[in-house]
């Protein structure tokens, strides 16, 4: 990642989320269309989501 770039995150159920600082701890994330359709204006999801083990 380029210097000083950050990925904000508030998804408490993801184990990569540092919710105290509201940022993602991964160096790289993959973002995809939620509906897996050709219309890129649809909602997106973080494909790097990894559920926190509680």
C-alpha positions as CSV (number, residue, x, y, z in Angstrom):
1,X,0.0,0.0,0.0
2,X,1.2,3.5,-0.7
3,X,2.4,5.5,2.2
4,X,-0.3,7.0,4.5
5,X,-3.2,5.1,2.9
6,X,-5.7,3.5,5.3
7,X,-8.8,1.4,4.9
8,X,-11.6,2.4,7.2
9,X,-13.8,-0.3,8.7
10,X,-16.6,-0.5,11.3
11,X,-17.5,-4.2,10.8
12,X,-17.0,-5.6,14.3
13,X,-17.7,-9.2,13.2
14,X,-14.6,-9.2,10.9
15,X,-11.4,-10.4,12.5
16,X,-9.3,-7.9,10.5
17,X,-11.2,-4.9,11.9
18,X,-9.4,-2.8,14.5
19,X,-12.7,-1.3,15.7
20,X,-11.0,0.9,18.3
21,X,-9.3,2.9,15.5
22,X,-12.0,2.1,12.8
23,X,-9.5,0.6,10.3
24,X,-8.9,-2.7,8.5
25,X,-5.6,-4.4,9.5
26,X,-5.1,-6.1,6.1
27,X,-2.5,-4.7,3.7
28,X,-4.8,-5.5,0.8
29,X,-8.5,-6.1,0.4
30,X,-10.7,-7.3,-2.5
31,X,-13.9,-5.5,-3.2
32,X,-16.6,-7.2,-5.3
33,X,-20.1,-6.6,-6.5
34,X,-22.5,-8.0,-4.0
35,X,-24.9,-9.3,-6.7
36,X,-22.1,-10.7,-8.9
37,X,-23.8,-8.9,-11.8
38,X,-22.4,-6.7,-14.7
39,X,-23.9,-3.5,-13.2
40,X,-21.0,-2.0,-11.3
41,X,-23.3,0.5,-9.7
42,X,-24.8,-2.2,-7.4
43,X,-23.8,-2.6,-3.8
44,X,-20.3,-3.9,-3.1
45,X,-18.9,-6.2,-0.4
46,X,-15.5,-6.8,1.0
47,X,-14.4,-10.3,-0.2
48,X,-11.6,-10.2,2.4
49,X,-14.1,-10.4,5.2
50,X,-13.2,-13.1,7.7
51,X,-15.6,-13.8,10.6
52,X,-14.2,-13.2,14.0
53,X,-14.0,-16.3,16.2
54,X,-15.6,-15.4,19.6
